[in-house]
Amino acid sequence: MTDYTIYRLGRRERFLVIAAAFACCFAAVWLMYRNAAIAAIASPLGLLFPRHYAGMQGRKRRDRLRLQFKDALQALISLLSAGRSVENAFMSLEHDLVLLIGDTRSDLIAELRAIANRLNNGEQLEVGLQDFADRSGLEEVRNFAEAIAICKRAGGDLVEVVRRTAQLIAEKMDVELDVSVLVAQKKFESRIMMAMPFAFVGILGFMAEDYMRPMREGLGIAMMTACLLLLLLCSWWMLKIMEIRL
């Protein structure tokens, strides 16, 4: 089964990411210095990007899984409210979720199918949910699995506990979704701010080459390098500020 905490790049995907990163590094440094040799020396910095790209794609996959899990909780609440038992509701959840999200090959559909197969083979529901929670790395799935496991050990109205837990988790995820929309807007603004110095220097280089020539000779190269390092530090700082864990 898939471990959602790790995103592994395929050979073709890794090659394309490295090639694009090399090209971006070359273009960015060439805009700053207008020196192909310096740009070529800086191009290997693109080798650092695949790790960042893999982490970014892994977060996107987990975010997509989290949104689908929210839809699954809403469907589960409907099934339990209709009088289904918890196990029967999970057996029917795959079919209802396919109608809801319209994607039969999504990660969550595969996980629900695996849980249903485990139930057909006589395994306990909490075992399959706990395995999914461990591999997904999602707090919501872990809390849901723990609630079911505790209720089964301690006794009680399992259907009502699951329905109430699913409702609380869904409400919590609604709030987090609103926060993530605001954060996404600020992330977009930060990317524009990081790109503007390169665009500004590039435009000046094309439209006022004589004005920028001193920055590409002697002490100007050192000053340009210091500014570039400060810009990279500022970019790293902004990424850290925007890295909000919901």
FIKOLZA-1660 file (N, C-alpha, C; in steps of 0.1 Angstrom, whole numbers, plus 5000, padded with zeros to 4 digits):
% residues 246
   i   px   py   pz ch aa at
   1 5008 4988 5000  A  M  N
   1 5000 5000 5000  A  M CA
   1 5009 5013 5000  A  M  C
   2 5003 5023 4996  A  T  N
   2 5010 5036 4994  A  T CA
   2 5014 5042 5007  A  T  C
   3 5026 5047 5009  A  D  N
   3 5030 5055 5020  A  D CA
   3 5030 5069 5016  A  D  C
   4 5019 5077 5021  A  Y  N
   4 5017 5090 5016  A  Y CA
   4 5026 5100 5023  A  Y  C
   5 5034 5096 5032  A  T  N
   5 5044 5105 5038  A  T CA
   5 5057 5107 5030  A  T  C
   6 5058 5098 5020  A  I  N
   6 5070 5098 5011  A  I CA
   6 5065 5099 4997  A  I  C
   7 5071 5109 4989  A  Y  N
   7 5068 5110 4975  A  Y CA
   7 5081 5107 4967  A  Y  C
   8 5081 5097 4959  A  R  N
   8 5093 5093 4952  A  R CA
   8 5091 5097 4937  A  R  C
   9 5101 5104 4932  A  L  N
   9 5100 5108 4918  A  L CA
   9 5105 5096 4909  A  L  C
  10 5097 5095 4898  A  G  N
  10 5101 5085 4888  A  G CA
  10 5114 5090 4880  A  G  C
  11 5120 5082 4873  A  R  N
  11 5132 5086 4865  A  R CA
  11 5129 5097 4855  A  R  C
  12 5118 5095 4848  A  R  N
  12 5115 5106 4838  A  R CA
  12 5111 5119 4845  A  R  C
  13 5103 5118 4856  A  E  N
  13 5099 5130 4863  A  E CA
  13 5111 5137 4869  A  E  C
  14 5120 5129 4875  A  R  N
  14 5132 5135 4881  A  R CA
  14 5141 5142 4870  A  R  C
  15 5142 5136 4858  A  F  N
  15 5150 5142 4848  A  F CA
  15 5144 5155 4843  A  F  C
  16 5131 5155 4842  A  L  N
  16 5124 5167 4837  A  L CA
  16 5125 5178 4848  A  L  C
  17 5124 5175 4861  A  V  N
  17 5125 5185 4871  A  V CA
  17 5139 5190 4872  A  V  C
  18 5149 5182 4871  A  I  N
  18 5163 5187 4871  A  I CA
  18 5166 5195 4859  A  I  C
  19 5161 5191 4847  A  A  N
  19 5163 5199 4835  A  A CA
  19 5157 5213 4836  A  A  C
  20 5145 5213 4842  A  A  N
  20 5138 5226 4843  A  A CA
  20 5145 5235 4854  A  A  C
  21 5150 5229 4865  A  A  N
  21 5157 5236 4875  A  A CA
  21 5170 5242 4870  A  A  C
  22 5177 5234 4862  A  F  N
  22 5190 5239 4856  A  F CA
  22 5187 5251 4847  A  F  C
  23 5176 5250 4839  A  A  N
  23 5173 5261 4830  A  A CA
  23 5169 5273 4837  A  A  C
  24 5161 5272 4848  A  C  N
  24 5157 5283 4856  A  C CA
  24 5169 5290 4863  A  C  C
  25 5178 5282 4869  A  C  N
  25 5189 5287 4875  A  C CA
  25 5198 5295 4866  A  C  C
  26 5200 5289 4854  A  F  N
  26 5209 5295 4844  A  F CA
  26 5202 5308 4839  A  F  C
  27 5189 5308 4837  A  A  N
  27 5183 5321 4832  A  A CA
  27 5183 5332 4843  A  A  C
  28 5180 5328 4856  A  A  N
  28 5180 5338 4866  A  A CA
  28 5194 5344 4869  A  A  C
  29 5204 5336 4869  A  V  N
  29 5218 5341 4871  A  V CA
  29 5222 5349 4859  A  V  C
  30 5219 5345 4847  A  W  N
  30 5223 5352 4835  A  W CA
  30 5216 5366 4835  A  W  C
  31 5204 5367 4839  A  L  N
  31 5197 5380 4840  A  L CA
  31 5204 5389 4850  A  L  C
  32 5209 5384 4860  A  M  N
  32 5216 5392 4870  A  M CA
  32 5230 5396 4866  A  M  C
  33 5238 5387 4860  A  Y  N
  33 5252 5390 4856  A  Y CA
  33 5254 5392 4841  A  Y  C
  34 5245 5387 4833  A  R  N
  34 5248 5387 4818  A  R CA
  34 5261 5380 4815  A  R  C
  35 5264 5370 4822  A  N  N
  35 5276 5362 4820  A  N CA
  35 5273 5348 4819  A  N  C
  36 5275 5342 4807  A  A  N
  36 5271 5328 4805  A  A CA
  36 5280 5318 4814  A  A  C
  37 5293 5322 4816  A  A  N
  37 5301 5313 4824  A  A CA
  37 5296 5312 4839  A  A  C
  38 5293 5324 4844  A  I  N
  38 5288 5324 4858  A  I CA
  38 5275 5317 4859  A  I  C
  39 5266 5319 4849  A  A  N
  39 5253 5312 4849  A  A CA
  39 5255 5297 4848  A  A  C
  40 5265 5293 4840  A  A  N
  40 5267 5278 4839  A  A CA
  40 5272 5272 4852  A  A  C
  41 5281 5280 4859  A  I  N
  41 5286 5275 4872  A  I CA
  41 5275 5274 4882  A  I  C
  42 5265 5283 4882  A  A  N
  42 5254 5283 4891  A  A CA
  42 5243 5273 4888  A  A  C
  43 5243 5268 4876  A  S  N
  43 5232 5259 4871  A  S CA
  43 5231 5247 4880  A  S  C
  44 5242 5240 4885  A  P  N
  44 5241 5228 4893  A  P CA
  44 5233 5230 4906  A  P  C
  45 5230 5243 4909  A  L  N
  45 5221 5245 4921  A  L CA
  45 5208 5239 4919  A  L  C
  46 5204 5236 4906  A  G  N
  46 5192 5230 4903  A  G CA
  46 5190 5216 4908  A  G  C
  47 5202 5210 4912  A  L  N
  47 5201 5196 4918  A  L CA
  47 5195 5196 4931  A  L  C
  48 5194 5208 4938  A  L  N
  48 5187 5209 4951  A  L CA
  48 5172 5209 4950  A  L  C
  49 5167 5212 4938  A  F  N
  49 5153 5214 4936  A  F CA
  49 5144 5201 4937  A  F  C
  50 5149 5189 4931  A  P  N
  50 5141 5177 4932  A  P CA
  50 5136 5174 4946  A  P  C
  51 5144 5176 4956  A  R  N
  51 5139 5173 4969  A  R CA
  51 5128 5182 4974  A  R  C
  52 5130 5195 4971  A  H  N
  52 5119 5204 4974  A  H CA
  52 5106 5201 4966  A  H  C
  53 5108 5197 4953  A  Y  N
  53 5097 5194 4944  A  Y CA
  53 5089 5182 4950  A  Y  C
  54 5097 5171 4954  A  A  N
  54 5091 5159 4959  A  A CA
  54 5083 5162 4972  A  A  C
  55 5088 5171 4981  A  G  N
  55 5081 5175 4993  A  G CA
  55 5068 5182 4989  A  G  C
  56 5069 5191 4979  A  M  N
  56 5058 5199 4975  A  M CA
  56 5047 5190 4969  A  M  C
  57 5051 5180 4961  A  Q  N
  57 5041 5171 4955  A  Q CA
  57 5035 5162 4966  A  Q  C
  58 5043 5158 4975  A  G  N
  58 5038 5150 4986  A  G CA
  58 5028 5157 4994  A  G  C
  59 5030 5170 4997  A  R  N
  59 5020 5178 5005  A  R CA
  59 5007 5180 4996  A  R  C
  60 5009 5182 4983  A  K  N
  60 4997 5183 4975  A  K CA
  60 4989 5170 4975  A  K  C
  61 4996 5158 4975  A  R  N
  61 4988 5146 4975  A  R CA
  61 4981 5144 4988  A  R  C
  62 4988 5147 4999  A  R  N
  62 4981 5146 5012  A  R CA
  62 4970 5156 5014  A  R  C
  63 4971 5168 5008  A  D  N
  63 4960 5178 5009  A  D CA
  63 4948 5173 5001  A  D  C
  64 4951 5167 4989  A  R  N
  64 4940 5161 4981  A  R CA
  64 4933 5149 4989  A  R  C
  65 4942 5141 4995  A  L  N
  65 4936 5130 5003  A  L CA
  65 4928 5135 5015  A  L  C
  66 4932 5146 5021  A  R  N
  66 4925 5152 5032  A  R CA
  66 4911 5157 5028  A  R  C
  67 4911 5164 5016  A  L  N
  67 4898 5169 5011  A  L CA
  67 4889 5157 5008  A  L  C
  68 4894 5147 5002  A  Q  N
  68 4886 5135 4998  A  Q CA
  68 4881 5128 5011  A  Q  C
  69 4889 5128 5022  A  F  N
  69 4885 5122 5034  A  F CA
  69 4874 5130 5040  A  F  C
  70 4874 5143 5039  A  K  N
  70 4863 5151 5044  A  K CA
  70 4850 5148 5037  A  K  C
  71 4850 5146 5023  A  D  N
  71 4839 5141 5016  A  D CA
  71 4834 5128 5021  A  D  C
  72 4844 5119 5024  A  A  N
  72 4840 5105 5028  A  A CA
  72 4833 5106 5042  A  A  C
  73 4838 5115 5051  A  L  N
  73 4831 5117 5064  A  L CA
  73 4817 5121 5062  A  L  C
  74 4814 5131 5053  A  Q  N
  74 4801 5135 5050  A  Q CA
  74 4792 5124 5045  A  Q  C
  75 4797 5116 5036  A  A  N
  75 4790 5104 5031  A  A CA
  75 4787 5094 5042  A  A  C
  76 4797 5092 5051  A  L  N
  76 4796 5083 5062  A  L CA
  76 4785 5087 5071  A  L  C
  77 4784 5100 5074  A  I  N
  77 4774 5106 5083  A  I CA
  77 4760 5103 5077  A  I  C
  78 4759 5104 5064  A  S  N
  78 4746 5102 5058  A  S CA
  78 4742 5087 5059  A  S  C
  79 4752 5078 5057  A  L  N
  79 4749 5064 5057  A  L CA
  79 4745 5060 5072  A  L  C
  80 4752 5065 5081  A  L  N
  80 4749 5062 5095  A  L CA
  80 4735 5068 5100  A  L  C
  81 4732 5079 5095  A  S  N
  81 4719 5085 5098  A  S CA
  81 4708 5077 5092  A  S  C
  82 4711 5070 5081  A  A  N
  82 4700 5062 5074  A  A CA
  82 4698 5048 5081  A  A  C
  83 4706 5046 5092  A  G  N
  83 4704 5034 5100  A  G CA
  83 4714 5023 5097  A  G  C
  84 4724 5025 5089  A  R  N
  84 4734 5015 5087  A  R CA
  84 4743 5013 5099  A  R  C
  85 4749 5001 5100  A  S  N
  85 4759 4999 5110  A  S CA
  85 4772 5004 5105  A  S  C
  86 4782 5006 5114  A  V  N
  86 4795 5012 5110  A  V CA
  86 4801 5004 5099  A  V  C
  87 4802 4990 5101  A  E  N
  87 4808 4982 5091  A  E CA
  87 4801 4982 5078  A  E  C
  88 4788 4981 5078  A  N  N
  88 4780 4982 5066  A  N CA
  88 4782 4995 5059  A  N  C
  89 4783 5006 5067  A  A  N
  89 4785 5019 5061  A  A CA
  89 4798 5020 5053  A  A  C
  90 4809 5014 5059  A  F  N
  90 4822 5014 5053  A  F CA
  90 4821 5005 5040  A  F  C
  91 4813 4995 5040  A  M  N
  91 4812 4986 5029  A  M CA
  91 4806 4994 5017  A  M  C
  92 4797 5003 5020  A  S  N
  92 4790 5010 5009  A  S CA
  92 4796 5023 5006  A  S  C
  93 4806 5027 5014  A  L  N
  93 4812 5041 5013  A  L CA
  93 4819 5043 5000  A  L  C
  94 4825 5032 4995  A  E  N
  94 4833 5034 4982  A  E CA
  94 4823 5038 4971  A  E  C
  95 4812 5031 4970  A  H  N
  95 4802 5034 4959  A  H CA
  95 4797 5048 4960  A  H  C
  96 4793 5052 4972  A  D  N
  96 4788 5066 4974  A  D CA
  96 4799 5077 4971  A  D  C
  97 4811 5074 4975  A  L  N
  97 4821 5084 4973  A  L CA
  97 4825 5085 4958  A  L  C
  98 4824 5074 4951  A  V  N
  98 4827 5075 4936  A  V CA
  98 4817 5084 4930  A  V  C
  99 4804 5083 4934  A  L  N
  99 4794 5092 4928  A  L CA
  99 4796 5106 4933  A  L  C
 100 4803 5108 4944  A  L  N
 100 4805 5122 4949  A  L CA
 100 4816 5129 4943  A  L  C
 101 4828 5122 4942  A  I  N
 101 4840 5129 4936  A  I CA
 101 4842 5125 4922  A  I  C
 102 4836 5115 4917  A  G  N
 102 4837 5111 4902  A  G CA
 102 4850 5106 4898  A  G  C
 103 4858 5100 4907  A  D  N
 103 4871 5095 4903  A  D CA
 103 4873 5082 4909  A  D  C
 104 4873 5071 4901  A  T  N
 104 4874 5058 4906  A  T CA
 104 4888 5054 4909  A  T  C
 105 4898 5062 4905  A  R  N
 105 4912 5058 4907  A  R CA
 105 4919 5067 4917  A  R  C
 106 4911 5074 4925  A  S  N
 106 4917 5083 4935  A  S CA
 106 4923 5075 4946  A  S  C
 107 4932 5081 4954  A  D  N
 107 4939 5074 4965  A  D CA
 107 4929 5069 4975  A  D  C
 108 4919 5078 4979  A  L  N
 108 4910 5074 4990  A  L CA
 108 4901 5063 4985  A  L  C
 109 4897 5062 4973  A  I  N
 109 4889 5051 4968  A  I CA
 109 4896 5038 4969  A  I  C
 110 4909 5038 4966  A  A  N
 110 4917 5026 4968  A  A CA
 110 4918 5022 4982  A  A  C
 111 4920 5032 4991  A  E  N
 111 4920 5029 5006  A  E CA
 111 4907 5023 5011  A  E  C
 112 4896 5029 5007  A  L  N
 112 4883 5024 5011  A  L CA
 112 4881 5010 5005  A  L  C
 113 4885 5007 4993  A  R  N
 113 4884 4994 4988  A  R CA
 113 4892 4984 4995  A  R  C
 114 4904 4988 5000  A  A  N
 114 4912 4979 5008  A  A CA
 114 4906 4976 5021  A  A  C
 115 4900 4987 5028  A  I  N
 115 4893 4985 5041  A  I CA
 115 4882 4975 5039  A  I  C
 116 4874 4977 5028  A  A  N
 116 4862 4968 5026  A  A CA
 116 4867 4954 5024  A  A  C
 117 4878 4952 5017  A  N  N
 117 4883 4938 5015  A  N CA
 117 4888 4932 5028  A  N  C
 118 4893 4940 5037  A  R  N
 118 4897 4935 5050  A  R CA
 118 4885 4931 5058  A  R  C
 119 4875 4939 5057  A  L  N
 119 4862 4935 5064  A  L CA
 119 4857 4922 5059  A  L  C
 120 4857 4920 5046  A  N  N
 120 4852 4908 5040  A  N CA
 120 4861 4896 5044  A  N  C
 121 4873 4898 5047  A  N  N
 121 4882 4888 5052  A  N CA
 121 4882 4885 5067  A  N  C
 122 4873 4893 5074  A  G  N
 122 4871 4890 5088  A  G CA
 122 4880 4899 5097  A  G  C
 123 4887 4909 5092  A  E  N
 123 4895 4918 5100  A  E CA
 123 4886 4928 5107  A  E  C
 124 4891 4933 5118  A  Q  N
 124 4884 4944 5125  A  Q CA
 124 4885 4957 5117  A  Q  C
 125 4875 4966 5118  A  L  N
 125 4875 4978 5111  A  L CA
 125 4887 4987 5116  A  L  C
 126 4889 4987 5129  A  E  N
 126 4899 4996 5134  A  E CA
 126 4913 4993 5129  A  E  C
 127 4916 4980 5126  A  V  N
 127 4929 4976 5121  A  V CA
 127 4932 4982 5107  A  V  C
 128 4922 4982 5098  A  G  N
 128 4924 4988 5085  A  G CA
 128 4925 5003 5086  A  G  C
 129 4917 5009 5095  A  L  N
 129 4917 5024 5096  A  L CA
 129 4931 5028 5102  A  L  C
 130 4936 5021 5112  A  Q  N
 130 4948 5024 5118  A  Q CA
 130 4960 5023 5108  A  Q  C
 131 4959 5013 5100  A  D  N
 131 4970 5011 5090  A  D CA
 131 4969 5023 5080  A  D  C
 132 4957 5027 5076  A  F  N
 132 4956 5038 5067  A  F CA
 132 4961 5051 5074  A  F  C
 133 4958 5053 5087  A  A  N
 133 4962 5065 5094  A  A CA
 133 4977 5065 5095  A  A  C
 134 4984 5054 5097  A  D  N
 134 4998 5054 5098  A  D CA
 134 5005 5058 5085  A  D  C
 135 4999 5053 5074  A  R  N
 135 5005 5056 5061  A  R CA
 135 5002 5069 5055  A  R  C
 136 4990 5075 5059  A  S  N
 136 4986 5088 5054  A  S CA
 136 4993 5099 5060  A  S  C
 137 4996 5098 5073  A  G  N
 137 5002 5109 5081  A  G CA
 137 4992 5120 5083  A  G  C
 138 4979 5118 5082  A  L  N
 138 4969 5128 5084  A  L CA
 138 4964 5127 5098  A  L  C
 139 4963 5138 5105  A  E  N
 139 4958 5138 5119  A  E CA
 139 4944 5135 5120  A  E  C
 140 4936 5139 5110  A  E  N
 140 4922 5136 5110  A  E CA
 140 4919 5121 5109  A  E  C
 141 4926 5114 5101  A  V  N
 141 4924 5100 5099  A  V CA
 141 4928 5093 5112  A  V  C
 142 4939 5097 5118  A  R  N
 142 4944 5091 5130  A  R CA
 142 4934 5093 5142  A  R  C
 143 4929 5105 5143  A  N  N
 143 4919 5108 5153  A  N CA
 143 4906 5099 5151  A  N  C
 144 4902 5098 5139  A  F  N
 144 4890 5090 5136  A  F CA
 144 4892 5075 5139  A  F  C
 145 4904 5070 5136  A  A  N
 145 4907 5056 5139  A  A CA
 145 4908 5054 5154  A  A  C
 146 4914 5063 5161  A  E  N
 146 4915 5062 5175  A  E CA
 146 4902 5062 5182  A  E  C
 147 4893 5070 5177  A  A  N
 147 4880 5071 5183  A  A CA
 147 4872 5058 5182  A  A  C
 148 4873 5052 5170  A  I  N
 148 4867 5039 5168  A  I CA
 148 4873 5028 5177  A  I  C
 149 4886 5028 5177  A  A  N
 149 4893 5018 5185  A  A CA
 149 4890 5019 5200  A  A  C
 150 4889 5032 5205  A  I  N
 150 4886 5034 5220  A  I CA
 150 4872 5030 5223  A  I  C
 151 4863 5033 5213  A  C  N
 151 4849 5030 5215  A  C CA
 151 4846 5015 5216  A  C  C
 152 4853 5008 5207  A  K  N
 152 4852 4993 5207  A  K CA
 152 4858 4987 5219  A  K  C
 153 4869 4992 5224  A  R  N
 153 4874 4987 5237  A  R CA
 153 4866 4990 5249  A  R  C
 154 4861 5002 5250  A  A  N
 154 4854 5007 5262  A  A CA
 154 4839 5004 5261  A  A  C
 155 4834 5001 5250  A  G  N
 155 4820 4999 5248  A  G CA
 155 4813 5012 5246  A  G  C
 156 4800 5012 5243  A  G  N
 156 4792 5023 5240  A  G CA
 156 4785 5023 5227  A  G  C
 157 4778 5033 5224  A  D  N
 157 4770 5034 5211  A  D CA
 157 4780 5037 5200  A  D  C
 158 4785 5027 5193  A  L  N
 158 4795 5029 5183  A  L CA
 158 4790 5038 5172  A  L  C
 159 4778 5036 5167  A  V  N
 159 4772 5043 5156  A  V CA
 159 4772 5058 5160  A  V  C
 160 4767 5062 5172  A  E  N
 160 4766 5076 5176  A  E CA
 160 4779 5082 5177  A  E  C
 161 4789 5074 5183  A  V  N
 161 4802 5079 5185  A  V CA
 161 4809 5082 5172  A  V  C
 162 4808 5073 5162  A  V  N
 162 4814 5075 5149  A  V CA
 162 4807 5087 5142  A  V  C
 163 4794 5088 5143  A  R  N
 163 4787 5099 5136  A  R CA
 163 4791 5112 5142  A  R  C
 164 4792 5113 5155  A  R  N
 164 4796 5125 5162  A  R CA
 164 4810 5129 5159  A  R  C
 165 4819 5119 5159  A  T  N
 165 4833 5121 5156  A  T CA
 165 4835 5126 5142  A  T  C
 166 4828 5119 5133  A  A  N
 166 4830 5123 5119  A  A CA
 166 4825 5138 5117  A  A  C
 167 4814 5141 5124  A  Q  N
 167 4809 5155 5122  A  Q CA
 167 4818 5165 5128  A  Q  C
 168 4824 5163 5139  A  L  N
 168 4834 5172 5145  A  L CA
 168 4846 5173 5136  A  L  C
 169 4851 5162 5131  A  I  N
 169 4863 5163 5123  A  I CA
 169 4860 5171 5110  A  I  C
 170 4848 5168 5104  A  A  N
 170 4844 5176 5092  A  A CA
 170 4843 5191 5094  A  A  C
 171 4838 5195 5106  A  E  N
 171 4837 5209 5109  A  E CA
 171 4851 5215 5111  A  E  C
 172 4860 5207 5117  A  K  N
 172 4874 5212 5119  A  K CA
 172 4880 5214 5106  A  K  C
 173 4878 5205 5097  A  M  N
 173 4884 5206 5083  A  M CA
 173 4879 5217 5075  A  M  C
 174 4866 5221 5077  A  D  N
 174 4860 5233 5071  A  D CA
 174 4868 5245 5075  A  D  C
 175 4870 5247 5088  A  V  N
 175 4878 5258 5093  A  V CA
 175 4892 5259 5087  A  V  C
 176 4898 5247 5087  A  E  N
 176 4912 5246 5081  A  E CA
 176 4912 5250 5067  A  E  C
 177 4902 5246 5059  A  L  N
 177 4901 5249 5045  A  L CA
 177 4900 5264 5043  A  L  C
 178 4892 5271 5051  A  D  N
 178 4892 5286 5050  A  D CA
 178 4905 5292 5053  A  D  C
 179 4912 5287 5063  A  V  N
 179 4926 5292 5066  A  V CA
 179 4935 5290 5055  A  V  C
 180 4935 5278 5049  A  S  N
 180 4944 5274 5038  A  S CA
 180 4942 5283 5026  A  S  C
 181 4929 5287 5023  A  V  N
 181 4927 5296 5012  A  V CA
 181 4934 5310 5014  A  V  C
 182 4933 5315 5026  A  L  N
 182 4940 5328 5029  A  L CA
 182 4955 5326 5028  A  L  C
 183 4960 5315 5033  A  V  N
 183 4975 5312 5032  A  V CA
 183 4979 5311 5018  A  V  C
 184 4971 5305 5009  A  A  N
 184 4974 5303 4995  A  A CA
 184 4976 5317 4988  A  A  C
 185 4967 5326 4992  A  Q  N
 185 4968 5339 4986  A  Q CA
 185 4981 5346 4990  A  Q  C
 186 4985 5345 5002  A  K  N
 186 4998 5351 5007  A  K CA
 186 5010 5344 5000  A  K  C
 187 5009 5331 4998  A  K  N
 187 5020 5324 4991  A  K CA
 187 5021 5329 4977  A  K  C
 188 5010 5331 4970  A  F  N
 188 5011 5336 4957  A  F CA
 188 5017 5350 4956  A  F  C
 189 5014 5358 4966  A  E  N
 189 5020 5372 4967  A  E CA
 189 5035 5371 4970  A  E  C
 190 5039 5361 4978  A  S  N
 190 5053 5360 4981  A  S CA
 190 5061 5355 4969  A  S  C
 191 5055 5347 4961  A  R  N
 191 5062 5342 4949  A  R CA
 191 5064 5354 4939  A  R  C
 192 5054 5362 4938  A  I  N
 192 5055 5374 4929  A  I CA
 192 5066 5383 4935  A  I  C
 193 5067 5385 4948  A  M  N
 193 5077 5394 4954  A  M CA
 193 5091 5388 4951  A  M  C
 194 5092 5374 4951  A  M  N
 194 5105 5368 4949  A  M CA
 194 5110 5369 4934  A  M  C
 195 5100 5370 4925  A  A  N
 195 5103 5371 4911  A  A CA
 195 5105 5385 4906  A  A  C
 196 5100 5395 4913  A  M  N
 196 5101 5408 4909  A  M CA
 196 5115 5413 4908  A  M  C
 197 5125 5411 4917  A  P  N
 197 5138 5416 4915  A  P CA
 197 5145 5411 4903  A  P  C
 198 5143 5398 4899  A  F  N
 198 5149 5392 4887  A  F CA
 198 5143 5399 4875  A  F  C
 199 5129 5401 4875  A  A  N
 199 5123 5408 4864  A  A CA
 199 5128 5422 4863  A  A  C
 200 5129 5429 4874  A  F  N
 200 5133 5443 4874  A  F CA
 200 5148 5445 4868  A  F  C
 201 5157 5436 4873  A  V  N
 201 5171 5437 4868  A  V CA
 201 5171 5433 4854  A  V  C
 202 5163 5423 4850  A  G  N
 202 5163 5419 4836  A  G CA
 202 5158 5430 4826  A  G  C
 203 5148 5437 4830  A  I  N
 203 5142 5448 4822  A  I CA
 203 5153 5459 4821  A  I  C
 204 5159 5462 4832  A  L  N
 204 5169 5473 4832  A  L CA
 204 5181 5469 4823  A  L  C
 205 5185 5456 4823  A  G  N
 205 5196 5451 4815  A  G CA
 205 5193 5452 4800  A  G  C
 206 5180 5450 4796  A  F  N
 206 5177 5451 4782  A  F CA
 206 5175 5466 4778  A  F  C
 207 5169 5474 4787  A  M  N
 207 5165 5487 4783  A  M CA
 207 5175 5498 4787  A  M  C
 208 5183 5495 4797  A  A  N
 208 5193 5505 4801  A  A CA
 208 5206 5497 4804  A  A  C
 209 5212 5492 4793  A  E  N
 209 5224 5483 4795  A  E CA
 209 5236 5491 4800  A  E  C
 210 5238 5504 4796  A  D  N
 210 5249 5512 4801  A  D CA
 210 5247 5515 4816  A  D  C
 211 5235 5516 4820  A  Y  N
 211 5232 5519 4834  A  Y CA
 211 5236 5507 4843  A  Y  C
 212 5234 5495 4838  A  M  N
 212 5237 5483 4846  A  M CA
 212 5251 5478 4844  A  M  C
 213 5259 5483 4834  A  R  N
 213 5272 5477 4832  A  R CA
 213 5281 5478 4844  A  R  C
 214 5281 5488 4852  A  P  N
 214 5290 5488 4864  A  P CA
 214 5287 5477 4874  A  P  C
 215 5275 5472 4874  A  M  N
 215 5272 5461 4883  A  M CA
 215 5277 5448 4878  A  M  C
 216 5282 5447 4866  A  R  N
 216 5287 5435 4861  A  R CA
 216 5302 5435 4859  A  R  C
 217 5309 5444 4865  A  E  N
 217 5323 5446 4864  A  E CA
 217 5329 5448 4878  A  E  C
 218 5340 5441 4881  A  G  N
 218 5348 5444 4894  A  G CA
 218 5339 5443 4906  A  G  C
 219 5339 5454 4914  A  L  N
 219 5332 5454 4926  A  L CA
 219 5317 5453 4925  A  L  C
 220 5312 5456 4913  A  G  N
 220 5298 5455 4910  A  G CA
 220 5293 5440 4911  A  G  C
 221 5302 5431 4906  A  I  N
 221 5299 5416 4907  A  I CA
 221 5297 5412 4921  A  I  C
 222 5307 5417 4930  A  A  N
 222 5306 5413 4944  A  A CA
 222 5293 5419 4950  A  A  C
 223 5289 5431 4947  A  M  N
 223 5277 5437 4952  A  M CA
 223 5265 5429 4947  A  M  C
 224 5265 5426 4934  A  M  N
 224 5254 5418 4929  A  M CA
 224 5253 5404 4935  A  M  C
 225 5264 5398 4938  A  T  N
 225 5264 5385 4945  A  T CA
 225 5258 5386 4959  A  T  C
 226 5263 5397 4966  A  A  N
 226 5257 5399 4980  A  A CA
 226 5242 5401 4980  A  A  C
 227 5238 5409 4970  A  C  N
 227 5223 5411 4969  A  C CA
 227 5216 5399 4965  A  C  C
 228 5222 5390 4957  A  L  N
 228 5215 5378 4953  A  L CA
 228 5214 5368 4965  A  L  C
 229 5225 5368 4973  A  L  N
 229 5224 5359 4985  A  L CA
 229 5214 5364 4995  A  L  C
 230 5213 5377 4997  A  L  N
 230 5203 5383 5006  A  L CA
 230 5189 5380 5001  A  L  C
 231 5187 5380 4987  A  L  N
 231 5174 5377 4982  A  L CA
 231 5171 5363 4984  A  L  C
 232 5180 5354 4982  A  L  N
 232 5178 5340 4985  A  L CA
 232 5174 5337 5000  A  L  C
 233 5181 5344 5009  A  L  N
 233 5179 5343 5023  A  L CA
 233 5164 5348 5026  A  L  C
 234 5161 5359 5020  A  C  N
 234 5147 5365 5022  A  C CA
 234 5137 5355 5016  A  C  C
 235 5140 5349 5005  A  S  N
 235 5130 5339 4999  A  S CA
 235 5128 5327 5008  A  S  C
 236 5139 5322 5014  A  W  N
 236 5138 5311 5023  A  W CA
 236 5131 5315 5035  A  W  C
 237 5133 5327 5040  A  W  N
 237 5125 5332 5052  A  W CA
 237 5110 5333 5049  A  W  C
 238 5107 5338 5038  A  M  N
 238 5093 5339 5034  A  M CA
 238 5086 5325 5033  A  M  C
 239 5093 5316 5027  A  L  N
 239 5088 5302 5026  A  L CA
 239 5086 5296 5040  A  L  C
 240 5095 5298 5049  A  K  N
 240 5093 5293 5063  A  K CA
 240 5081 5300 5070  A  K  C
 241 5080 5313 5068  A  I  N
 241 5068 5320 5074  A  I CA
 241 5055 5314 5069  A  I  C
 242 5054 5311 5056  A  M  N
 242 5042 5307 5050  A  M CA
 242 5040 5292 5052  A  M  C
 243 5049 5285 5058  A  E  N
 243 5048 5270 5060  A  E CA
 243 5040 5268 5073  A  E  C
 244 5027 5269 5072  A  I  N
 244 5018 5268 5083  A  I CA
 244 5012 5254 5083  A  I  C
 245 5014 5247 5094  A  R  N
 245 5009 5233 5096  A  R CA
 245 4995 5234 5102  A  R  C
 246 4985 5229 5094  A  L  N
 246 4971 5229 5098  A  L CA
 246 4968 5216 5105  A  L  C
% end
